[in-house]
Amino acid sequence: MTEIVKSNHAFIGYEYKEVITNADKVSFLIDIYENFGWIVDKNVTHTLTMRTTNHHSNIVLRLKRDRKIINKMELTRLQRNFEFCMKDIEQLENSITSKATMYALIVAFIGTAFMAGSVFAVTADPPRIVLCVFLAVPAFAGWILPYFIYKKVKRERAEKVNPLIEETKDQIYEICEKGNKLLHDWNKK
């Protein structure tokens, strides 16, 4: 004979959200999304699963929130502002290495062009050794300098971008404070 167990829990309807991120931002995102009413969905057996896209391993963070949460419109607006700020931070972080990579590649391509000229000079009939040596010097420089250019440009770009990233993080914390205040006002009622 089966026994029916009754509980005194009231029904709560949830809405669900998946956030795809890398491993080092999981804890940060859990803490932030809690300020908008989201909690980690413990009903999912593998809350954090690995997805591989574009040769990067991403973690899928599964969250849930009460559908009838008070101040939902304002919390959703604050959450969108937070997500916009996170995209800004990601773009700023990517700009640090992308500009450095671009400059390094330009110098490397110029060095390769000089090397091609050097090869054509030595394989010409008759071989032009002096021209070959003259073109080989900037060619080798163009192959060696990109490393140093990359490091220098990356360092300079990081010095410019890091204050902007910190400013955006301050905006995120202000948004979270507002969201947390809305949640606490709701919980007091």
C-alpha positions in Angstrom: 0.0 0.0 0.0 1.4 3.4 -0.9 1.4 6.2 1.5 0.6 9.8 0.5 2.8 12.4 2.1 1.3 15.8 2.4 3.5 18.9 2.8 2.6 22.3 3.8 4.7 24.0 1.1 2.8 26.5 -1.1 3.1 26.2 -4.8 5.8 28.5 -6.3 6.0 28.9 -10.1 9.5 29.5 -11.3 11.0 31.1 -14.4 14.3 29.7 -15.6 17.5 31.2 -17.1 20.7 29.7 -18.5 23.9 31.7 -18.4 26.9 30.6 -20.4 30.2 31.7 -19.0 33.7 30.6 -18.3 34.8 28.9 -15.1 36.4 31.8 -13.4 33.3 33.9 -13.5 30.8 31.4 -12.2 31.0 32.4 -8.5 30.8 36.1 -9.4 27.7 35.6 -11.6 25.9 33.5 -8.9 26.5 36.3 -6.4 25.4 39.0 -8.8 22.2 37.2 -10.1 21.1 36.6 -6.5 20.6 40.4 -6.3 18.0 40.1 -9.1 16.1 37.2 -7.4 17.8 34.3 -9.2 19.1 31.3 -7.3 21.0 28.2 -8.6 18.6 25.5 -9.7 19.5 22.6 -7.4 16.9 20.3 -9.1 19.2 20.0 -12.1 21.6 17.1 -11.6 24.4 18.9 -13.4 23.9 22.5 -12.7 27.3 23.3 -14.1 28.0 21.4 -17.4 30.7 21.9 -19.9 29.9 23.0 -23.4 32.7 23.4 -25.9 32.2 26.1 -28.5 34.9 27.7 -30.6 37.6 25.7 -28.8 36.6 27.2 -25.5 35.0 25.3 -22.6 32.1 27.2 -21.2 30.0 26.5 -18.2 26.2 26.5 -18.3 24.8 28.1 -15.1 21.1 27.2 -14.6 19.1 29.6 -12.5 15.5 30.0 -11.3 13.4 32.7 -9.8 9.9 33.1 -8.5 7.6 34.1 -11.3 5.5 36.3 -9.0 8.4 38.2 -7.5 7.4 41.7 -6.6 9.3 44.5 -8.5 10.0 42.0 -11.3 9.9 44.7 -14.0 12.5 46.9 -12.1 14.7 43.8 -11.3 14.6 42.8 -15.0 15.6 46.3 -16.0 18.5 46.3 -13.5 19.5 42.8 -14.7 19.6 44.0 -18.3 21.8 46.9 -17.3 24.1 44.5 -15.5 24.3 42.2 -18.5 25.1 45.3 -20.7 27.9 46.2 -18.3 29.3 42.7 -18.5 29.3 42.9 -22.3 31.2 46.2 -22.0 33.8 44.6 -19.7 34.2 41.6 -22.0 34.7 44.0 -25.0 37.2 46.1 -23.1 39.1 42.9 -22.0 39.2 41.7 -25.6 40.4 45.1 -26.9 43.6 44.7 -24.8 44.8 41.8 -26.8 43.1 42.4 -30.1 44.9 45.8 -30.7 48.2 44.3 -29.7 47.6 41.3 -32.0 46.7 43.5 -34.9 49.9 45.6 -34.6 52.1 42.5 -34.2 50.5 40.9 -37.3 51.0 44.0 -39.4 54.7 44.1 -38.6 55.0 40.3 -39.2 53.3 40.6 -42.6 55.6 43.5 -43.6 58.6 41.3 -42.5 57.3 38.5 -44.6 57.0 40.8 -47.6 60.6 41.8 -47.2 61.6 38.1 -46.9 59.7 37.3 -50.1 61.6 40.2 -51.8 64.8 38.8 -50.4 64.1 35.3 -51.8 63.2 36.7 -55.2 66.4 38.7 -55.2 68.6 35.7 -54.5 66.7 33.4 -57.0 66.9 36.0 -59.8 69.1 35.4 -62.8 71.8 36.6 -62.0 71.4 36.5 -58.2 71.4 39.9 -56.5 73.1 39.1 -53.2 73.4 42.7 -52.0 69.7 43.3 -52.5 68.9 40.0 -50.9 70.9 41.0 -47.7 69.5 44.5 -47.8 65.9 43.0 -47.8 66.6 40.2 -45.3 67.6 42.6 -42.5 64.1 44.2 -42.2 62.6 40.8 -42.9 64.2 39.3 -39.8 63.4 42.4 -37.8 59.8 42.0 -38.9 59.7 38.5 -37.6 61.4 39.3 -34.3 59.7 42.6 -33.4 56.1 41.4 -33.3 56.6 39.7 -29.9 58.0 42.9 -28.3 55.4 45.1 -30.0 52.6 42.8 -28.8 53.9 43.0 -25.2 54.3 46.8 -25.3 50.9 47.6 -26.9 49.2 45.1 -24.6 50.7 46.7 -21.5 49.8 50.2 -22.7 46.3 49.2 -23.7 45.8 47.5 -20.3 46.8 50.7 -18.5 44.2 52.6 -20.5 41.4 50.0 -20.2 41.8 48.8 -16.6 40.4 52.0 -15.1 37.4 51.8 -17.5 36.8 48.2 -16.4 37.0 49.2 -12.7 34.5 52.0 -13.4 32.1 49.6 -15.1 32.5 47.1 -12.1 31.5 50.0 -9.8 28.4 50.5 -11.9 27.6 46.8 -11.6 27.9 47.0 -7.8 25.6 50.0 -7.7 23.0 48.1 -9.9 23.3 45.1 -7.5 22.8 47.3 -4.5 19.6 48.6 -6.0 18.4 45.1 -6.9 19.2 43.8 -3.4 17.3 46.7 -1.9 14.3 45.9 -4.0 14.5 42.2 -2.9 14.8 43.1 0.7 11.9 45.5 0.5 9.9 42.6 -1.0 11.0 40.1 1.7 10.1 42.5 4.5 6.4 42.5 3.4 
